[in-house]
Structure formats: C-alpha cells, structure tokens
Amino acid sequence: MIRQFRLARPLAALAMLLAAGALGAAGTAVPTYALDAAKSTFEFGFVQAGAQNKGRFPKFAVKFNFADDNLAASHLEVTVDVAALNTDDQERDDTLREEDLFDVAKFPQARFTATQITKTAAGAYAASGSLLLRGVTRALSIPFTLKSATEQGRQVLYMAGKTVIRRLDFGVGQGDWKSTEWVGNEVTVTFNLRLIPAT
C-alpha cells in the first residue's frame, strides 16, 4: 500500500505537468492569416538585354502564423505557382517555362518557408528560412514591413517587402542561359500582401 502511494504521487505530478503544458501550448497559440489574393501582388524584376523588365506571379498562397508578442511561435509559408508567371510577352513567358530556365514541367511551384520571424531595431521584420526553387533549396532571409488594421471587426495585416535572388544559385539558367550577357543574374522580388484571418 505504501509502495503504491509513493508511486502514485510522482505519476500524479507528471500528469499535472503534462496538463499544464497542454494548457500553456493552447494559450500561446498564434493566429493564422491567409492571403487576400484580390488585394495582393507578387512581382519580379530582371534585366534583359540591358533593359529593366517586370513580371508577376498571379497565383500564390500564403500561410502566416503571427503574433507580435510571440515571435518565437510565428512562421511563414509562401507557395508560388511558377508556371503561371506573366511578363506580358507570350514568347518570353513560354521561354521562361522551358527546361533550361524554370522547367515548370518538373518544378511547377516554388516554396519559401520561414521558421524564424524577428523584429529589427527600426521596427521592421525579417523572415528567415529556406527557398525551394527548381528543385534547389537555399537559406534566405527576407525583410518586410507589417501593418495591422481593424476592418469590419477583424484584424488584417498588410505585409510588404523586397529581396534579391540570384537565379543561377537555383539553376534557373542552363546551357546558353547560364550566361548573364542577355539576362542578368539578379532578380528582384517585390510583394505587397493583404492577409486576413484564416477560416
């Protein structure tokens, strides 16, 4: 009887700790936001034959778990439909989709996953994680600004940022396209997103 009592006490204490941990996890859960596609843009800029050009990815998705007072539990995931790219030039778009460039037949999507969100001294943010593009994964940190607003009784977020990606780091440019004589290596990615509470 005494032995059973001595065993029961630590088991009860362990159960209480586990229950407290579960409650704590629930208490620290952060809100999830999704993309308002109609009010968001995802664009890219590049140099072709010495001239600046622009394009856009009209199809992409965003999942953002975020709480300003709990950045350690916040994370960001962006999935881009590369095959849907649009530079307002059909011949160029078809070329970009080909095997030597984005090779969308094999790699139709790109994905950025950030497991760490930090705040800068200036009040902006940085999302640090990895970018998977054309089957290649590389570390990437993307700076962004974030504004919050209450609209129709719910909190929405406005995220904006810009970063530079070197296309050759991801193999976007095989054969003759490895040369930067006609198409520059650096691609500027710009985004302006409206994020709404996920349902």
TIBA-16543 format. One line per 8 residues: number of its first residue (from 1); for each residue x negated, y negated, z negated of N, C-alpha, C. Coordinates in Angstrom, 1 decimal, always signed. Atoms other than C-alpha are relative to their C-alpha. Example, Ala and Ser with C-alpha at 12.3 -4.5 7.8 and 13.67 -1.06 7.14 Angstrom:
% TIBA-16543
1 = -0.9:+1.2:+0.0:-12.3:+4.5:-7.8:-0.9:-1.2:+0.0 ~ +0.9:+1.1:+0.0:-13.7:+1.1:-7.1:+0.8:-1.1:-0.8
This chain:
% TIBA-16543
1 = -0.8:+1.2:+0.0:+0.0:+0.0:+0.0:-0.9:-1.3:+0.0 ~ +0.9:+1.2:+0.1:-2.8:-2.4:-0.9:-0.7:-0.2:+1.3 ~ +0.7:+0.1:-1.3:-4.7:-1.5:+2.3:+0.9:-0.6:+1.1 ~ -0.9:+0.5:-1.0:-1.6:-2.2:+4.4:+0.2:-1.5:-0.2 ~ -0.2:+1.5:+0.3:-1.1:-5.6:+2.7:-1.2:-0.8:+0.5 ~ +1.2:+0.7:-0.4:-4.7:-6.5:+3.3:-0.1:-0.1:+1.5 ~ +0.0:+0.0:-1.5:-4.4:-5.6:+7.0:+1.1:-0.9:+0.6 ~ -1.1:+0.8:-0.5:-1.1:-7.4:+7.4:-0.3:-1.5:-0.1
9 = +0.3:+1.4:+0.1:-2.4:-10.7:+6.2:-0.8:-0.6:+1.2 ~ +0.7:+0.5:-1.1:-5.0:-11.2:+8.9:+0.7:+0.1:+1.3 ~ -0.8:-0.1:-1.2:-2.6:-9.9:+11.5:+1.0:-1.1:+0.1 ~ -1.0:+1.0:+0.1:+0.0:-12.4:+10.4:-0.7:-1.4:+0.4 ~ +0.7:+1.2:-0.3:-2.6:-15.2:+10.5:-0.3:-0.1:+1.5 ~ +0.4:+0.0:-1.4:-3.7:-14.2:+14.0:+1.3:-0.3:+0.9 ~ -1.3:+0.3:-0.7:+0.0:-14.2:+15.2:+0.3:-1.5:-0.1 ~ -0.3:+1.4:+0.1:+0.4:-17.7:+13.8:-0.9:-0.9:+0.8
17 = +0.9:+0.8:-0.8:-2.7:-19.0:+15.5:+0.4:+0.1:+1.5 ~ -0.4:-0.2:-1.3:-1.5:-17.5:+18.8:+1.2:-0.8:+0.4 ~ -1.2:+0.8:-0.2:+1.9:-19.1:+18.4:-0.3:-1.5:+0.1 ~ +0.4:+1.4:+0.0:+0.3:-22.4:+17.6:-0.7:-0.4:+1.3 ~ +0.7:+0.2:-1.3:-1.9:-22.1:+20.7:+1.0:-0.1:+1.1 ~ -1.0:+0.0:-1.1:+1.1:-21.4:+22.9:+0.8:-1.4:-0.1 ~ -0.7:+1.3:+0.1:+2.9:-24.5:+21.5:-0.9:-1.1:+0.4 ~ +0.9:+1.1:-0.4:-0.2:-26.6:+22.0:-0.1:+0.0:+1.5
25 = +0.1:-0.1:-1.5:-0.5:-25.4:+25.6:+1.2:-0.7:+0.6 ~ -1.2:+0.6:-0.5:+3.1:-26.4:+26.2:+0.0:-1.5:-0.2 ~ +0.0:+1.4:+0.3:+2.6:-29.7:+24.5:-1.0:-0.8:+0.9 ~ +1.0:+0.7:-0.8:-0.4:-30.6:+26.7:+0.2:+0.2:+1.5 ~ -0.2:-0.1:-1.4:+1.1:-29.6:+30.0:+0.2:-1.3:+0.7 ~ -0.1:+1.3:-0.6:+0.8:-32.4:+32.5:+1.0:+0.1:+1.2 ~ -1.0:+0.0:-1.0:+3.4:-33.5:+35.0:-0.6:+0.4:+1.4 ~ +0.5:-0.4:-1.3:+3.2:-32.2:+38.6:+0.7:-0.9:+1.0
33 = -0.5:+0.9:-1.1:+3.6:-34.5:+41.6:-0.2:+0.6:+1.3 ~ +0.1:-0.5:-1.3:+4.2:-33.7:+45.2:+0.1:-1.2:+1.0 ~ +0.1:+1.0:-1.0:+3.9:-35.6:+48.4:+1.3:-0.5:+0.5 ~ -1.1:+0.6:-0.7:+6.5:-38.0:+49.8:-0.6:-0.3:+1.4 ~ +0.7:+0.0:-1.3:+5.4:-37.3:+53.4:+0.5:-1.2:+0.8 ~ -0.5:+1.1:-0.8:+7.6:-40.1:+54.9:-0.7:-1.3:-0.3 ~ +0.6:+1.2:+0.4:+5.7:-42.7:+53.0:-1.5:+0.2:-0.3 ~ +1.4:-0.3:+0.3:+2.2:-41.3:+53.1:-0.7:+0.1:+1.3
41 = +0.8:-0.1:-1.2:-0.6:-41.4:+55.6:-1.4:+0.7:-0.3 ~ +1.3:-0.7:+0.2:-3.8:-39.3:+56.1:-0.7:-0.2:+1.4 ~ +0.6:+0.4:-1.3:-6.1:-40.7:+58.8:-1.5:+0.3:-0.1 ~ +1.5:-0.2:-0.1:-9.7:-40.2:+60.0:-0.5:-0.9:+1.1 ~ +0.7:+0.9:-1.0:-12.1:-42.5:+61.9:-1.3:+0.6:+0.4 ~ +1.2:-0.5:-0.5:-15.0:-41.5:+64.1:-0.6:-0.8:+1.2 ~ +0.7:+0.7:-1.1:-17.5:-42.9:+66.7:-0.1:+0.9:+1.2 ~ +0.1:-0.8:-1.2:-17.1:-41.6:+70.2:-0.5:-0.9:+1.1
49 = +0.7:+0.8:-1.1:-19.4:-43.0:+73.0:-0.2:-1.4:-0.5 ~ +0.3:+1.3:+0.5:-20.3:-45.9:+70.8:+1.2:-0.8:-0.5 ~ -1.2:+0.7:+0.4:-16.7:-46.9:+70.1:+0.7:+0.6:-1.2 ~ -0.8:-0.5:+1.2:-14.7:-46.6:+66.9:+1.4:+0.5:+0.5 ~ -1.3:-0.6:-0.3:-11.7:-44.3:+67.2:+0.7:+0.5:-1.2 ~ -0.7:-0.5:+1.1:-9.0:-43.2:+64.9:+1.0:+1.1:+0.3 ~ -1.0:-1.1:-0.2:-6.7:-40.2:+64.4:+0.7:+0.2:-1.3 ~ -0.8:-0.3:+1.2:-4.3:-38.8:+61.9:+0.4:+1.4:-0.1
57 = -0.6:-1.3:+0.3:-3.1:-35.6:+60.3:+1.4:-0.2:-0.5 ~ -1.4:+0.3:+0.4:+0.7:-35.9:+60.3:+0.6:+1.1:-0.9 ~ -0.6:-1.1:+0.9:+1.2:-32.6:+58.4:-1.0:+0.4:-1.1 ~ +0.8:-0.4:+1.1:-0.3:-32.1:+55.0:+0.8:+0.1:-1.3 ~ -0.7:-0.1:+1.2:+0.7:-31.2:+51.5:-0.9:-0.3:-1.2 ~ +0.8:+0.4:+1.2:-0.4:-32.4:+48.0:+0.7:+0.5:-1.2 ~ -0.5:-0.4:+1.3:+0.0:-30.9:+44.6:-1.0:-0.7:-1.0 ~ +0.8:+0.8:+0.9:-1.2:-33.2:+41.8:+0.5:+0.1:-1.4
65 = -0.3:-0.1:+1.5:-1.1:-32.3:+38.1:-0.8:-1.1:-0.7 ~ +0.7:+1.1:+0.5:-1.9:-35.5:+36.4:+0.7:-0.6:-1.3 ~ -0.4:+0.8:+1.2:-1.7:-37.3:+33.0:-1.2:-0.8:-0.4 ~ +1.2:+0.9:+0.3:-3.9:-40.3:+32.3:-0.6:+0.3:-1.3 ~ +0.5:-0.3:+1.3:-4.2:-39.3:+28.7:-0.5:+1.5:-0.2 ~ +0.4:-1.4:+0.0:-5.1:-35.7:+29.6:-0.7:+0.4:+1.3 ~ +0.7:-0.2:-1.3:-7.5:-35.8:+32.5:-0.7:+1.4:+0.1 ~ +0.7:-1.4:+0.0:-9.2:-32.5:+31.4:+1.0:+1.0:+0.6
73 = -1.0:-1.0:-0.5:-5.9:-30.7:+32.3:+0.5:-0.4:+1.4 ~ -0.5:+0.5:-1.3:-5.4:-32.6:+35.6:-0.8:+0.6:+1.1 ~ +0.7:-0.4:-1.2:-6.2:-31.3:+39.0:+0.8:-0.3:+1.3 ~ -0.6:+0.5:-1.3:-5.5:-32.0:+42.7:-0.3:+1.1:+1.1 ~ +0.2:-0.9:-1.1:-5.0:-29.8:+45.7:+0.7:-0.6:+1.2 ~ -0.5:+0.6:-1.3:-4.6:-31.1:+49.3:-0.2:+1.1:+1.1 ~ +0.1:-0.9:-1.1:-3.8:-28.8:+52.2:+0.4:-0.7:+1.3 ~ -0.2:+0.7:-1.2:-4.1:-30.2:+55.7:+0.1:+0.9:+1.2
81 = -0.2:-0.7:-1.2:-2.7:-28.8:+58.9:-0.9:-0.6:+1.1 ~ +0.9:+0.5:-0.9:-5.7:-29.4:+61.1:+0.5:+0.1:+1.5 ~ -0.5:-0.2:-1.4:-4.0:-28.0:+64.2:+0.9:-1.1:+0.5 ~ -1.0:+1.1:-0.4:-1.5:-30.9:+64.1:-0.7:-1.4:+0.2 ~ +0.7:+1.3:-0.2:-4.2:-33.6:+64.5:+0.5:-0.8:+1.2 ~ -0.5:+0.8:-1.1:-3.3:-36.5:+66.7:-0.9:-1.3:+0.1 ~ +0.8:+1.2:-0.3:-5.6:-39.2:+68.2:+0.6:-0.8:+1.1 ~ -0.7:+0.7:-1.0:-3.1:-40.4:+70.7:-0.7:+0.2:+1.4
89 = +0.6:-0.3:-1.3:-5.1:-38.8:+73.5:+0.1:+1.6:+0.1 ~ -0.3:-1.5:-0.1:-3.8:-35.3:+74.5:-1.3:+0.8:+0.4 ~ +1.2:-0.7:-0.4:-7.0:-34.3:+76.3:-1.0:+0.1:-1.1 ~ +1.0:+0.0:+1.2:-9.2:-35.3:+73.3:+0.5:+0.9:-1.1 ~ -0.6:-0.8:+1.1:-6.8:-33.6:+70.9:-0.2:+1.5:+0.3 ~ +0.2:-1.4:-0.4:-7.0:-30.3:+72.9:-1.4:+0.4:-0.2 ~ +1.5:-0.3:+0.1:-10.8:-30.5:+72.9:-0.4:+0.1:-1.5 ~ +0.3:-0.1:+1.5:-10.9:-31.1:+69.1:+0.5:+1.3:-0.6
97 = -0.6:-1.2:+0.5:-8.8:-28.0:+68.6:-0.8:+1.2:+0.5 ~ +0.7:-1.1:-0.6:-11.2:-25.8:+70.6:-1.0:+0.6:-0.9 ~ +0.9:-0.8:+0.8:-13.6:-23.2:+69.3:-1.3:-0.7:-0.5 ~ +1.3:+0.6:+0.4:-16.7:-25.4:+69.3:+0.2:-1.2:-0.9 ~ -0.3:+1.1:+0.9:-15.0:-28.1:+67.2:+0.8:+0.5:-1.2 ~ -0.8:-0.5:+1.1:-12.2:-27.4:+64.7:+0.3:+1.4:+0.0 ~ -0.3:-1.4:-0.2:-11.5:-24.0:+66.1:+1.3:+0.4:-0.8 ~ -1.2:-0.1:+0.7:-7.9:-24.2:+64.9:+0.7:+1.4:+0.1
105 = -0.5:-1.4:-0.1:-7.1:-20.7:+66.2:-0.4:+0.9:-1.1 ~ +0.5:-0.8:+1.2:-9.2:-19.3:+63.4:+0.2:-0.7:-1.3 ~ +0.0:+0.8:+1.3:-9.1:-22.1:+60.9:+1.1:-1.2:+0.1 ~ -1.1:+1.0:-0.2:-5.7:-23.9:+61.2:+0.1:-1.0:-1.1 ~ -0.2:+0.9:+1.1:-5.9:-25.5:+57.8:-1.4:-0.4:-0.7 ~ +1.1:+0.4:+0.9:-8.4:-27.4:+55.6:+0.6:-0.2:-1.4 ~ -0.5:+0.2:+1.4:-8.1:-27.5:+51.8:-1.0:-0.6:-0.9 ~ +0.8:+0.7:+1.1:-9.5:-29.8:+49.1:+0.6:+0.4:-1.3
113 = -0.5:-0.4:+1.3:-9.3:-28.5:+45.6:-0.9:-0.7:-1.1 ~ +0.8:+0.7:+1.0:-10.4:-30.7:+42.7:+0.4:+0.5:-1.4 ~ -0.3:-0.5:+1.3:-10.7:-29.2:+39.3:-0.4:-0.9:-1.1 ~ +0.3:+1.0:+1.0:-12.0:-32.3:+37.6:+0.4:-1.4:+0.5 ~ -0.4:+1.4:-0.2:-10.5:-35.8:+37.5:-0.6:-0.8:-1.0 ~ +0.7:+0.9:+1.0:-12.5:-38.5:+35.9:+0.4:-1.5:+0.3 ~ -0.3:+1.4:-0.1:-12.0:-42.2:+35.3:-1.3:-0.8:+0.0 ~ +1.2:+0.8:+0.0:-14.6:-44.8:+36.2:+0.1:-1.2:-0.9
121 = +0.0:+1.2:+0.9:-15.6:-47.8:+34.2:+0.8:-1.1:+0.6 ~ -0.8:+1.0:-0.7:-13.8:-50.0:+36.8:+1.5:+0.3:+0.0 ~ -1.4:-0.3:+0.1:-10.6:-48.2:+36.1:+0.6:+0.8:+1.2 ~ -0.4:-0.9:-1.1:-10.5:-46.1:+39.4:-0.3:+1.4:-0.5 ~ +0.2:-1.4:+0.3:-10.8:-42.4:+39.5:-0.9:+0.7:+1.0 ~ +0.7:-0.8:-0.9:-12.8:-39.6:+41.1:+0.5:+1.4:-0.1 ~ -0.5:-1.4:+0.0:-11.6:-36.1:+42.1:-1.2:+0.8:+0.5 ~ +1.2:-0.8:-0.4:-14.5:-33.6:+42.1:+0.4:+1.4:+0.1
129 = -0.4:-1.4:-0.3:-14.1:-30.2:+43.6:-0.7:+0.5:+1.3 ~ +0.6:-0.6:-1.2:-14.7:-28.4:+46.9:+1.0:-0.2:+1.2 ~ -0.7:+0.1:-1.2:-13.6:-28.9:+50.5:-0.3:+1.3:+0.9 ~ +0.1:-1.1:-0.9:-12.9:-25.8:+52.7:+0.5:-0.5:+1.4 ~ -0.3:+0.4:-1.4:-13.1:-26.7:+56.4:-0.7:+0.9:+1.0 ~ +0.5:-0.8:-1.1:-13.6:-24.5:+59.4:-0.8:+1.2:-0.6 ~ +0.6:-1.1:+0.6:-14.5:-21.6:+57.0:-1.2:-0.3:-0.9 ~ +1.1:+0.4:+0.8:-17.2:-23.5:+55.2:+0.5:-0.8:-1.2
137 = -0.4:+0.7:+1.2:-16.9:-24.7:+51.6:-1.2:-0.7:-0.6 ~ +1.1:+0.9:+0.5:-18.9:-27.6:+50.2:+0.6:-0.8:-1.1 ~ -0.4:+0.8:+1.1:-18.8:-29.6:+47.0:+0.3:-1.4:+0.5 ~ -0.4:+1.3:-0.5:-17.1:-33.0:+47.4:+0.6:-0.8:-1.2 ~ -0.6:+0.9:+1.0:-16.2:-35.9:+45.1:+0.6:-1.2:+0.7 ~ -0.8:+1.0:-0.8:-13.5:-38.3:+46.4:+0.5:-1.1:-1.0 ~ -0.5:+1.1:+0.8:-13.0:-41.8:+44.8:+1.4:-0.4:+0.4 ~ -1.4:+0.5:-0.3:-9.4:-43.1:+44.6:+0.5:-0.9:-1.0
145 = -0.7:+0.9:+0.9:-7.2:-45.7:+43.0:+1.4:+0.6:-0.2 ~ -1.3:-0.6:+0.4:-3.9:-44.8:+41.3:+0.8:-1.1:-0.6 ~ -1.0:+0.9:+0.6:-0.9:-47.0:+40.6:+1.3:+0.8:-0.4 ~ -1.3:-0.7:+0.4:+2.2:-45.9:+38.7:+1.1:-1.0:+0.0 ~ -1.2:+0.9:+0.0:+5.7:-47.3:+39.1:+1.2:+0.8:-0.4 ~ -1.3:-0.7:+0.3:+9.1:-46.5:+37.8:+1.0:-0.4:+1.1 ~ -0.9:+0.3:-1.1:+11.5:-46.2:+40.7:+1.2:+0.9:-0.1 ~ -1.3:-0.8:+0.1:+15.2:-45.1:+40.4:-0.1:+0.9:-1.2
153 = +0.0:-0.7:+1.3:+14.5:-43.9:+36.8:-1.1:+1.1:-0.1 ~ +1.0:-1.0:+0.1:+11.5:-41.7:+37.6:-1.4:-0.7:+0.4 ~ +1.3:+0.6:-0.2:+7.7:-42.3:+37.6:-0.6:+0.6:+1.4 ~ +0.7:-0.4:-1.2:+6.0:-42.2:+41.0:-1.4:-0.6:+0.0 ~ +1.4:+0.3:+0.0:+2.3:-42.5:+41.8:-0.4:-0.4:+1.5 ~ +0.6:+0.4:-1.3:+0.5:-44.4:+44.6:-1.5:+0.2:+0.0 ~ +1.4:-0.3:+0.0:-2.9:-42.9:+45.4:-0.6:-0.5:+1.4 ~ +0.7:+0.5:-1.2:-5.3:-44.5:+47.9:-1.5:+0.2:-0.2
161 = +1.5:-0.2:+0.0:-8.9:-43.7:+48.8:-0.6:+0.2:+1.3 ~ +0.8:-0.2:-1.3:-11.6:-43.3:+51.4:-1.3:+0.8:-0.4 ~ +1.2:-0.7:+0.1:-14.5:-40.9:+51.8:-0.6:+0.3:+1.3 ~ +0.7:-0.3:-1.2:-17.1:-40.0:+54.4:-0.4:+1.5:+0.0 ~ +0.4:-1.4:-0.2:-17.6:-36.4:+55.6:-0.9:+0.2:+1.2 ~ +0.9:-0.3:-1.1:-20.4:-35.2:+57.8:+0.5:+1.3:+0.7 ~ -0.7:-1.1:-0.7:-18.7:-32.9:+60.4:-0.9:+1.2:+0.2 ~ +1.0:-1.1:-0.3:-21.9:-30.9:+61.1:-0.2:+0.9:-1.2
169 = +0.2:-0.8:+1.3:-22.1:-29.8:+57.4:+1.0:+1.1:+0.0 ~ -1.1:-1.0:+0.0:-18.9:-27.8:+58.1:+0.1:+0.8:+1.4 ~ +0.1:-0.8:-1.3:-19.9:-26.5:+61.6:+1.0:-0.6:+1.0 ~ -0.9:+0.6:-1.0:-17.5:-28.9:+63.4:-0.9:-0.6:+1.0 ~ +0.9:+0.4:-1.0:-19.7:-29.1:+66.4:-1.0:+1.1:+0.3 ~ +0.8:-1.1:-0.4:-21.1:-26.1:+68.1:-0.4:-0.2:+1.5 ~ +0.4:+0.2:-1.4:-23.0:-25.8:+71.4:-0.4:-1.5:+0.3 ~ +0.3:+1.4:-0.3:-23.2:-29.2:+73.1:+0.5:-1.0:-1.0
177 = -0.6:+0.9:+1.0:-21.1:-30.7:+70.3:-0.9:-0.2:-1.2 ~ +0.9:+0.3:+1.1:-24.0:-30.4:+67.8:-0.7:-1.3:+0.2 ~ +0.6:+1.2:-0.2:-25.4:-33.4:+69.4:+0.9:-1.2:-0.5 ~ -0.8:+1.2:+0.5:-24.4:-36.8:+67.9:-0.1:-1.1:+1.0 ~ +0.1:+1.0:-1.0:-25.1:-38.6:+71.1:+1.3:-0.6:+0.4 ~ -1.3:+0.5:-0.5:-21.5:-38.9:+72.1:+1.1:-0.1:-1.1 ~ -0.9:+0.0:+1.2:-19.6:-38.1:+68.8:-0.9:-0.1:-1.2 ~ +0.8:+0.2:+1.2:-21.0:-39.4:+65.5:+0.2:+1.2:-1.0
185 = -0.1:-1.1:+1.0:-21.7:-37.0:+62.6:+0.9:-0.4:-1.1 ~ -0.8:+0.4:+1.2:-19.9:-39.1:+60.0:+1.4:-0.3:+0.4 ~ -1.5:+0.2:-0.2:-16.1:-39.0:+59.8:+0.5:-0.7:-1.2 ~ -0.6:+0.7:+1.1:-14.3:-41.5:+57.6:+1.4:+0.5:-0.2 ~ -1.3:-0.5:+0.3:-11.2:-40.1:+55.9:+0.7:-1.0:-0.9 ~ -0.8:+1.0:+0.7:-8.6:-42.6:+54.6:+1.4:+0.6:-0.3 ~ -1.3:-0.5:+0.3:-5.5:-41.7:+52.7:+0.8:-1.1:-0.9 ~ -0.9:+0.8:+0.8:-2.5:-43.7:+51.2:+1.2:+0.9:-0.2
193 = -1.0:-1.0:+0.3:-0.1:-41.4:+49.4:+1.0:-0.5:-1.0 ~ -1.1:+0.2:+1.0:+3.2:-41.8:+47.6:+0.3:+1.4:-0.6 ~ -0.2:-1.2:+0.6:+3.6:-39.0:+45.1:+1.2:-0.1:-1.0 ~ -1.3:+0.0:+0.8:+6.9:-38.1:+43.4:+0.0:+1.3:-0.8 ~ +0.0:-1.2:+0.9:+7.7:-35.7:+40.6:+0.5:+1.2:+0.7 ~ -0.4:-1.3:-0.7:+7.9:-32.1:+41.9:+1.2:+0.5:-0.7 ~ -1.2:-0.6:+0.5:+11.2:-30.4:+41.6:-0.1:+1.5:-0.1
